[in-house]
Amino acid sequence: MNKHLFKATLSAALTLVLLISLLPLQGKAASVSSPKNEMRAAWIATVQNVDMKPGMNVAQYTAWVQKTLDQLKANKFNTVIYQVKPTNDALYPSKLAPWSSYITGGKQGKSPGYDPLLIMINEAHKRGMELHAWVNPYRVTMPGQTLASLAPSNVARTNPGWVVKYGKQYYLNPGLPEVQNYLISTVKELVAKYDIDAVHMDDYFYPYKIKNEVFPDKAAFKKYGTSFKKVDDWRRDNVNQLVKKVNSSIKTTKPHVQFGISPFGVWRNQSMDPTGSSTRAGVANYDDLYADTRQWIKDGSIDYITPQVYWSKTLSVARYSTLLDWWSTEVETYADVHPVNLYIGLADYKVGVDADKAWKNKMELPNQVIANRANQIATGQMHFSLKSIQKNPLGYATILKQQLYDYTALTPATSWNNAAIPAEPTWVQANKDLAGMKLVIKDETSKQPRKYVIYRFEGNEVGSYENPRNIVDVVYNTRGNTVFIDKTANRNKHYTYGITSVSATGVESENAYVVTSEEVSRLAK
């Protein structure tokens, strides 16, 4: 059998298994198809207060963060993507950008009196969840907003020559070296100051094209684009250079911090390039946003890519399955420098409300998750956005929780950033507590792990560490002295726990420290 046919046959078979697992009464097939490592992320958009209301004091904000993360944790999400630089501003104290108006609801530059990002990081890590800091590089204003409304310290006002207006918005000019240097410095500040797990950019590079309007970068092209015959190629190179330099800056500052981008879902249509996707999308990354996503994969300048495949499985101009397969092939074919994790951006915001009738089916989005798992190259998904997950139209999020996200999954590793395998914890003790089973994890290793995975087995025997349904939780290491309380433990049952270490790049230890609820013992995995 030819390898492509074999892959298609295997994919079809896995899809059938997964579909069976979504029947109201789940069979054993469900556990077979449950990946141990799967990205399950929720975008939290702060621009125009999409997912976060303004004007909260520190107590209100902290309560909102805790409630939000508790809900996501209960739904077995393992990552939040928090928008911290929506429009050349910041949701944290920065020396390079003014306070965002979206946190206070007042004028840009006004401090809320607390650090929203720090609180979000701390609360996410308390729950074993990753925090990806989402930044928008070039956008200065939203439609109709004036430069005069910006804080006096905003670089768009202190360096007006960096700014261009296109349509009803202002942008930093991507073609200026000074702009690139500034943007790189803002990312470096963010990574150096905060214990984030990743820096995340979305699809806003050069702005989406406006009919009969030319992006005003002629002067910059004349000055800096002399080695390029076409302005389009120069623009793409500007973005490529930014992506490369941002990644380099991140890795120089903290090598384990990931860099991920979630571009528009179509690179190029086949009508423009025979190696493009079999789609008829009205917009393409390469031609319209000057974002050559394939080049980033080739260069190894990103750790993950999350194309926003915001279409149904039946939409003829851009079928979900067509794009899932196309992106999988891209990652397999072009990841020359190091592997790139492929996640898929899902359109939760379309469920129940989109003009495409396919979204009136509560199974449309769950079926996309099923397709991702059957695909085997995609290793998870990111959901846009928080408010849709919370509103749960048609009950789609309940289906996810009960039938697909019904167990804890680890986030995929990025071993190319550091493949070193961590040692298991030095010492663990288990004691019964009023709240549940209390595990005290001590670690005296010179290279401290970033996280621990808590596996639980009934009785005295250790079960499978490959079955994610044996995972109770993931916890972040708190300076070598970590306490975890298993609140789901039955006080009348006897358990054996296996605790593994996870490095900052997601590599899990080969051995586990094994301890019972009645005695401490150290065994190999």
Secondary structure, 3 states (H helix, E strand, C coil): CCHHHHHHHHHHHHHHHHHHHCCCCCCCHHHHCCCCECEEEEEECCHHHCCCCCCCCHHHHHHHHHHHHHHHHHCCCCEEEEEEECCCCECCCCCCCCECHHHHCCCCCCCCCCCHHHHHHHHHHHCCCEEEEEECCCECCCCCCCHHHCCCCCHHHHCHHHEEEECCEEEECCCCHHHHHHHHHHHHHHHHHCCCCEEEECCCCCCCCCCCCCCCCHHHHHHHCCCCCCHHHHHHHHHHHHHHHHHHHHHHHCCCCEEEECCECCCCECCCCCCCECCCCCCCHHHHHCCCHHHHHHHCCCCEECCECCCCCCCCCCCHHHHHHHHHHHHHHHCCCCCCEEEEEECHHHCCCCCCHHHHCCCHHHHHHHHHHHHCCEEEEEECCHHHHHHCHHHHHHHHHHHHCCCCCECCCCHHHCCCCCCCCCEEEEEEECCEEEEEEECCCCCCCCEEEEEEEECCCCCCCCCHHHEEEEEECCCCEEEEEECCCCCCCCEEEEEEEECCCCCECCCCEEEECCCECCCCC
